[in-house]
Amino acid sequence: MTLPNTVTVECDILIIGGGMSGCGAAFESKFWGRDLRVVMVEKAAIERSGATGEGLSAINCYMGQRYGWNTPEDFVRYVVNDMMGLAREDLVYDVGRHVDSSVHLFEEWGLPIWKKDNGEYERIGRWQIPIHGESIKPIAAEPARKALGADNLIERVSITHLLTAEDDPGRIAGAIGFGVRDTNIYVFKAKAVIVTTGGASNVFRPRSTGEGLGRTWYSVFATGSAYGLMIPVGTEMTQMEHRFVPTRFKDGYGPVGMWFQYFHARVTNALGEDYTVTRADELLKYAPYGLAIPTPTPLRNHQMFLDIRAGLGPMYMRTEEAMQKLAAGDPARMEKVREEAWEDFLDMTISQALTWASQNIAPEVRPSEVVLAEPYIMGSHSGEAGAWVSGPEDVAPPEYFWGYNKMTTLRGLFAAGDGVGAAPHKFSSGSFTEGRLAAKAAVRYALDHPTAPVPDRGMVQRLQQSIWAPLNTFAQYRGLSTAEEVNPHYITPKQGLVRLQKIMDEYAGGTSAWYTTNAPTLQRGIELIELLRADLQHLAARSQHELLRCWELWHRTWVGEAHMRHMLFRQETRWPGYYYRADFPALDDVNWRVFANSRYDATSDRWELMTRPYIHVVT
């Protein structure tokens, strides 16, 4: 077996991932840890990495405290209701009380925010402010790059595994990965590690297939590494059963938030009926959450789903109604409204603008189809999967605090953004903020623990061989068949991904299964994904690009297995509209208003599932 060169990088704090939370962590850690060496490693380039890399049309998490709009307590109550009663109030509050300062930093750095004539921010929803956000990621990345310095920002290196200490598997010691554009294995040694990588798209079979393969709502480059890194080393995870099923414009996955909140558009079925009106009584079944204002996102999905299942589709966003009402017969005003309609997509989802153009849709004349998309597993948007982390010292109850804010159950391992569980609705600004909070705590941890842990050398040696193995597998067996994609000794990462997506779609409540599953179906799915995990030992890569895809597939597979095991564990339908347990169709607050947690033991290859109590912090 041939092995590449090994490059060792030693630092005090290692930040894995250069998305919004990673950039926040880099910026803040250098402010508080001036004498510490802080290194960030990113598989791409931070100017366009992460979920906001293609742009954004609104900041979705802003309290507006200087205008008297909302308080952090208001935000906590909203998030808990939208999550149907389950969110870590201490973590949500922590983001809410700090997020406005991050937004003001973005503006100071050059982000154009829409404003009224009096200079006050424009507002399109309770928590949303519109922006000209095509370049939000470069704007957030520049201060991070400057703070770190050229020698401490290592791009085009993919982290595949975390490393624990040789004398203490409960303490983090670094990470290992490989260069996607060089032939090096990189070993990072650190006193503290902050995981700021992404949630998971493409775990489920996407609606866009064939020529549309790769078009998803959440970033296609978000491969679940936030979870695929932490699960194998025994990090306690929470709410991994939760997923987000977004309502989006059909085929292009264009966002609907601006249309609902700024344009005040409505969605109707093919008969012109508004399902939020005709199915209003359905909300009574899910009191008290169904009585909340606004209606929780899964319940709005549920109302639409009932119409679709009843054969009342297609569902249409009535863009023409909304735009004509806003224009009020004024041609000049209509031109402005039309410009804003197209910019909503051009800022962040260009494919939707292309779909409109290719289908000859003028949104001021014709409505557009909307659909319920395939599920996504994340912790930053409207999902709450992630690590079980310590809360802030001044807010968290004792059950939720173990020394350092945002630290996972592995000492020295911190998380932010998609990596933090039970703290949703952070979006871009909240993820950046959470990165800042995790960084401040990680600096304090590194200063409190000045002796660097030694990574487990046996673990490093095994992983050096494992990481590079797909390239060697292909080199060894490539000549045994005339077609490289068909070989008795290996599978390609694309073949593995298709297999994973089929399992998740059919057994874990994907679109083809009408988001519905039950215990026997989940048990069969877990059996199949365990077989897949065994077969991934035989992955082959024809290039370093495919080697990257191999390890992205590994991370997605960990996510899929955790998701199904958690779904099986939670015996209720807590989030109708996201998924349905046919064998437990009701919400059960008496027994299941608790957090579902898990821990994987690599030594025994066994999962432990347990509950953690729900504790009120905000009244």
LINTA-V453794 format. One record per residue. N is the residue number from 0. RES is the residue in one small letter. PHI is phi in degrees with one decimal (999 if undefined). Layout:
BEGIN
n=[N N]
res=[RES RES]
phi=[PHI PHI]
END
This chain:
BEGIN
n=[0 1 2 3 4 5 6 7 8 9 10 11 12 13 14 15 16 17 18 19 20 21 22 23 24 25 26 27 28 29 30 31 32 33 34 35 36 37 38 39 40 41 42 43 44 45 46 47 48 49 50 51 52 53 54 55 56 57 58 59 60 61 62 63 64 65 66 67 68 69 70 71 72 73 74 75 76 77 78 79 80 81 82 83 84 85 86 87 88 89 90 91 92 93 94 95 96 97 98 99 100 101 102 103 104 105 106 107 108 109 110 111 112 113 114 115 116 117 118 119 120 121 122 123 124 125 126 127 128 129 130 131 132 133 134 135 136 137 138 139 140 141 142 143 144 145 146 147 148 149 150 151 152 153 154 155 156 157 158 159 160 161 162 163 164 165 166 167 168 169 170 171 172 173 174 175 176 177 178 179 180 181 182 183 184 185 186 187 188 189 190 191 192 193 194 195 196 197 198 199 200 201 202 203 204 205 206 207 208 209 210 211 212 213 214 215 216 217 218 219 220 221 222 223 224 225 226 227 228 229 230 231 232 233 234 235 236 237 238 239 240 241 242 243 244 245 246 247 248 249 250 251 252 253 254 255 256 257 258 259 260 261 262 263 264 265 266 267 268 269 270 271 272 273 274 275 276 277 278 279 280 281 282 283 284 285 286 287 288 289 290 291 292 293 294 295 296 297 298 299 300 301 302 303 304 305 306 307 308 309 310 311 312 313 314 315 316 317 318 319 320 321 322 323 324 325 326 327 328 329 330 331 332 333 334 335 336 337 338 339 340 341 342 343 344 345 346 347 348 349 350 351 352 353 354 355 356 357 358 359 360 361 362 363 364 365 366 367 368 369 370 371 372 373 374 375 376 377 378 379 380 381 382 383 384 385 386 387 388 389 390 391 392 393 394 395 396 397 398 399 400 401 402 403 404 405 406 407 408 409 410 411 412 413 414 415 416 417 418 419 420 421 422 423 424 425 426 427 428 429 430 431 432 433 434 435 436 437 438 439 440 441 442 443 444 445 446 447 448 449 450 451 452 453 454 455 456 457 458 459 460 461 462 463 464 465 466 467 468 469 470 471 472 473 474 475 476 477 478 479 480 481 482 483 484 485 486 487 488 489 490 491 492 493 494 495 496 497 498 499 500 501 502 503 504 505 506 507 508 509 510 511 512 513 514 515 516 517 518 519 520 521 522 523 524 525 526 527 528 529 530 531 532 533 534 535 536 537 538 539 540 541 542 543 544 545 546 547 548 549 550 551 552 553 554 555 556 557 558 559 560 561 562 563 564 565 566 567 568 569 570 571 572 573 574 575 576 577 578 579 580 581 582 583 584 585 586 587 588 589 590 591 592 593 594 595 596 597 598 599 600 601 602 603 604 605 606 607 608 609 610 611 612 613 614 615 616 617 618]
res=[m t l p n t v t v e c d i l i i g g g m s g c g a a f e s k f w g r d l r v v m v e k a a i e r s g a t g e g l s a i n c y m g q r y g w n t p e d f v r y v v n d m m g l a r e d l v y d v g r h v d s s v h l f e e w g l p i w k k d n g e y e r i g r w q i p i h g e s i k p i a a e p a r k a l g a d n l i e r v s i t h l l t a e d d p g r i a g a i g f g v r d t n i y v f k a k a v i v t t g g a s n v f r p r s t g e g l g r t w y s v f a t g s a y g l m i p v g t e m t q m e h r f v p t r f k d g y g p v g m w f q y f h a r v t n a l g e d y t v t r a d e l l k y a p y g l a i p t p t p l r n h q m f l d i r a g l g p m y m r t e e a m q k l a a g d p a r m e k v r e e a w e d f l d m t i s q a l t w a s q n i a p e v r p s e v v l a e p y i m g s h s g e a g a w v s g p e d v a p p e y f w g y n k m t t l r g l f a a g d g v g a a p h k f s s g s f t e g r l a a k a a v r y a l d h p t a p v p d r g m v q r l q q s i w a p l n t f a q y r g l s t a e e v n p h y i t p k q g l v r l q k i m d e y a g g t s a w y t t n a p t l q r g i e l i e l l r a d l q h l a a r s q h e l l r c w e l w h r t w v g e a h m r h m l f r q e t r w p g y y y r a d f p a l d d v n w r v f a n s r y d a t s d r w e l m t r p y i h v v t]
phi=[999 -88.2 -123.8 -78.4 -69.2 -112.0 -111.0 -105.1 -122.3 -107.1 -154.4 -86.8 -129.2 -111.7 -105.5 -104.9 110.4 -110.9 -75.6 -63.0 -68.5 -64.9 -66.0 -63.1 -65.8 -64.8 -61.2 -76.9 -65.5 -75.2 -68.8 -88.5 -112.4 -56.7 -91.8 -92.2 -88.4 -110.9 -119.2 -111.7 -122.8 -141.1 -75.4 -122.3 -127.4 -68.0 -64.6 -133.6 -91.2 86.9 -66.3 -94.6 -59.8 -91.4 114.9 -155.6 -106.6 -158.8 -86.8 -96.4 -132.8 -148.6 -77.6 67.2 -64.7 -72.8 -100.5 76.2 -72.7 -144.8 -115.4 -57.7 -64.8 -57.9 -62.7 -59.8 -62.6 -63.3 -64.5 -60.4 -64.6 -66.9 -89.6 56.7 96.2 -127.7 -161.8 -73.5 -63.0 -64.9 -72.1 -65.1 -61.1 -60.6 -67.1 -60.4 -80.2 -115.5 -65.9 -60.0 -64.3 -67.7 -62.2 -66.4 -64.4 -55.5 -64.6 -61.5 -82.7 121.6 -72.5 -76.9 -106.9 -62.8 -134.6 -80.0 -61.2 -86.9 90.1 -73.7 -59.6 -66.2 -134.9 -115.6 -170.3 -62.7 -116.7 -113.8 -129.5 -76.4 -137.8 -91.3 -108.7 -57.1 -109.7 -61.3 -70.4 -58.8 -66.6 -75.0 -77.8 -58.7 -63.3 -66.8 -61.6 -66.8 -65.0 -72.2 88.4 -58.4 -75.0 -111.7 -113.6 -111.7 -99.6 60.4 -130.2 -98.3 -85.8 -105.9 -144.9 -90.0 -115.7 -103.3 -72.7 -63.8 -100.3 -159.7 -66.7 -90.3 -124.4 -75.7 -133.9 152.0 -158.0 -138.4 -164.9 -143.0 -78.4 -83.9 -129.9 -142.2 -107.4 -122.3 -94.1 -111.6 -111.5 -105.9 -109.3 -150.9 -79.9 -139.9 -127.8 -116.2 -88.5 -125.0 -78.4 -94.5 -74.7 -125.0 -105.4 63.0 -76.1 -94.6 -60.6 -75.6 -66.2 -84.1 -124.8 61.8 -67.5 -95.9 -57.0 103.3 -87.7 -128.0 -76.5 -76.4 -49.5 -65.0 -89.5 -87.0 -109.8 78.5 -66.2 -56.3 -95.7 -64.8 -83.1 -85.1 -61.0 -64.0 -95.8 88.6 -68.1 -73.1 -109.3 -137.7 56.2 -69.4 -76.8 -76.3 -140.3 -113.1 -111.7 -79.1 -82.1 -142.3 -60.5 -65.3 75.2 -94.5 61.6 -62.6 -70.0 -110.5 -57.2 -62.1 -69.3 -72.2 -92.3 -97.9 -84.2 56.9 -81.4 -123.1 -109.0 -125.3 -83.3 -65.7 -90.7 85.0 -88.9 -92.1 -64.4 -68.8 -93.4 -69.5 -113.3 -61.1 -63.8 -61.3 -67.5 -64.1 -69.5 -118.0 -63.6 -85.1 -67.7 -67.5 -93.3 -70.7 -122.3 -74.5 -61.1 -53.1 -55.3 -60.9 -72.6 -64.0 -59.1 -59.9 -62.2 -64.8 -59.1 -62.2 -65.3 -63.3 -64.9 -82.6 79.6 -101.3 -81.4 -67.4 -97.0 -124.7 -79.2 -83.8 -61.8 -68.1 -60.9 -64.2 -68.1 -66.0 -67.5 -66.0 -74.8 52.6 79.4 -93.3 -58.7 -65.3 -66.9 -61.0 -62.6 -66.9 -63.0 -61.6 -60.9 -68.5 -63.3 -71.0 -64.8 -52.5 -86.6 -65.4 -71.5 -149.7 -139.9 -59.9 -59.3 -71.1 -63.5 -66.4 -63.2 -55.7 -63.6 -70.3 -103.0 55.3 -98.2 -97.3 -63.1 -81.3 -113.4 -124.4 -74.4 -125.8 -67.0 -124.1 -139.5 -84.9 -80.8 -71.4 -72.5 -127.6 -115.7 -158.0 -128.8 -110.5 -92.3 -100.6 -117.6 -131.6 -76.0 155.7 -81.4 -82.8 -118.0 -70.3 -89.7 -72.1 -58.9 -86.1 -123.9 -69.3 -68.3 -54.6 -67.4 -110.5 -133.3 -141.0 116.2 -142.0 -57.6 70.1 -83.8 -75.3 -76.5 -94.4 -62.5 88.0 -102.7 -112.5 -140.2 -156.0 66.3 -62.1 -74.6 -95.5 -90.3 62.9 -138.5 -84.0 62.1 -81.2 56.5 -70.8 -68.0 -69.7 -66.4 -58.6 -64.0 -65.3 -61.5 -63.4 -65.8 -64.4 -64.8 -61.0 -69.1 -65.9 -60.5 -63.5 -62.7 -63.5 -71.8 -74.5 -127.1 -70.4 -84.0 -73.2 -70.6 -97.4 -59.9 -61.0 -65.4 -63.7 -62.9 -61.7 -63.8 -63.5 -71.3 -56.9 -72.8 -65.1 -60.6 -87.5 -56.9 -58.6 -67.1 -69.4 -61.1 -64.9 -61.8 -73.9 -113.5 -60.0 -83.6 -86.7 -148.2 -81.0 -112.0 -61.8 -79.0 -120.1 -155.0 -72.4 -108.0 -156.7 -123.3 -89.3 -61.5 -67.4 -61.5 -65.6 -66.5 -60.3 -66.4 -60.5 -63.8 -65.1 -59.9 -66.3 -63.9 -87.6 -111.2 -110.4 76.3 -85.6 -64.7 -68.3 -98.0 55.6 60.4 -119.5 -151.4 -155.5 -60.5 -60.8 -66.2 -65.6 -62.2 -66.8 -63.0 -64.1 -59.8 -69.3 -75.5 -66.3 -64.8 -61.6 -61.1 -67.7 -70.5 -66.8 -64.2 -110.9 -66.8 -127.6 -128.0 -88.6 -159.3 -69.4 -62.1 -70.1 -62.1 -60.5 -63.8 -59.6 -77.5 -64.7 -64.8 -56.4 -63.2 -62.1 -67.5 -58.6 -62.5 -60.6 -66.8 -61.0 -60.4 -67.2 -64.8 -69.0 -60.3 -65.4 -68.9 -81.6 -94.9 -169.0 -109.2 -77.4 -127.3 -60.3 100.5 -102.5 -161.4 -127.0 -91.1 -62.1 -87.3 -137.5 -77.7 -104.5 -78.7 -126.3 -69.8 -64.9 -102.4 -125.1 -84.2 -141.4 -86.8 -92.5 -119.1 -148.0 -143.5 -99.7 -106.8 -67.0 -63.0 -100.8 54.3 -127.8 -106.5 -113.2 -109.1 -151.5 -111.2 -125.3 -71.5 -88.0 -123.7 -71.7 -116.5 -106.6 -83.8]
END
